[in-house]
Amino acid sequence: MCQALEDLIYDSRMEGISQGISQGENRLGKLNLVLIAAKKYEELEKASKDGEYRHRLFELYGI
């Protein structure tokens, strides 16, 4: 495979990874805002530490 094609594939993958990270950050930010607005500080702390709990909250709040 030529270097130009390999570079294009690499750049495309890196862009996809970057977009995924950005989407994850936005999703987490939305959850944090929901929990803060509801004054659910203990849930916010637990969601920061426990990925499974965080994903349940994403589903619960439709995020």
N, C-alpha and C positions, 0 to 999 in steps of 0.2 A: 504494500500500500504506500502511496506517495506521502511525503511529509505534510503537504498542504491538506490532504484529506484527513490525516491523523490529527492535525491541529484543529481542523474544523470540528471533528467529532469530540475532541477534548474540550474545546470551547463550548460546544453545545451542552455537554454533560455538566460542566462547571456552572453554566447559566441555569440549568435545571436545578442543580443543588442549591444555588443561591436563591432561586425563587422558592424552593421548598423551605429553606430556613426562614425566609421572610414571611411566608404564610404561617409557619409555626409560631413565630414571634407575634404576629398579629392575632392569631387565635388565642395564645396565652394572655396577651394584653386584654383582649375582650373578656376573657374569663375573670381576670383580676379585677377589671372595672365592675363587672356584675357583682362579684363577691364584696368588693369594697362598698358599692352603693347599698347593698343589703346588710352591711355591717357584719358580714360573716367572716370575721378575722381568723377564727380557728380553722375554718374550712380553707381559707386562703393559705394559711401556713401548712396545713396537711397536704393540699394540692401541690404546693411547692416542693414537697418532699416525696410524695407518693404518686408515681406515674399512673397506676391503675385507678386510683381515686380521682386523679385529674381527668382521665378519660371518661370516667362515669359522669363527672360534672360537665364535661363538654357535651355529652349526650343529653343530660338532664336539661341543660340550658340551650340546647340546639346550636352549639357553637362548632 
